[in-house]
């Protein structure tokens, strides 16, 4: 308020809006990081399974079916 010359109520509204934007950005960043971590784990698991299938020439069975697709 002292730096901008704005009324106290308007200055508090701006600070509250900035705080809300900071919290929303923090949540979005956490969700993005969690999504990337889950995707990385799935890719590592699939690569391991595919490498084992290639090396050992084993049959890969998903949910009782010989073909996944």
N, C-alpha and C positions, 0 to 999 in steps of 0.2 A: 504494500500500500504506500509506503513512504517513497519507494523508488519510482513508482509509476504515477502516483498522484490519483489513483483510482479510489473509489469508495471501498470501505472495508468489505461489504457484502460481495461486490464484484470480484475483488481480489481473492476472497475465499472460494468463490465459485470456480475461478481459474485454477487454483491450487487443487481443489477437489477433482476437477476434470483431468488434470495432469496425473494425479494419483490413480484415478480409475484407468486411464490409458496405460500407465506403467504396469498395473496389475494384470490387465488384459493381455498385454504384450508378453509378460512373464509366463502366463498360463499357455499362451499360444506357442512360445518357444519350448516349453517343457513338453507339450504334446507332440511337437514336431520331432524333438530329440527322442522321445519314447517310441514314436512310430518308426523312426530310422533304426533304432536298436532292435525292435521286433523284426523288421525287414531283414536286417543283417543276420540275426539268428536263424531266420527261415532260410535265407540263402546259403548260409554255412551248412545247415542240416541237409538241404537238398543237394549241395555239391558233394557232401560226404556220401550220401546215399547213391548218387550217380556215379561217383568214382569207384565205390565198392562194387556196384553193378557192372561197371565196365571192366574192372580188374579181375573180378572173380567170375564174371559171366553168370551171375545169379538171377533168379527170377524175382522181380519186384512185385509184390502183391499189396494192393491198397483195398482195404475194406472187403476182402474176400474176392475181389475181381482181379484177373490177370492183367487187364488193361484199365488204366486210370481214365483215359480220355474216352 
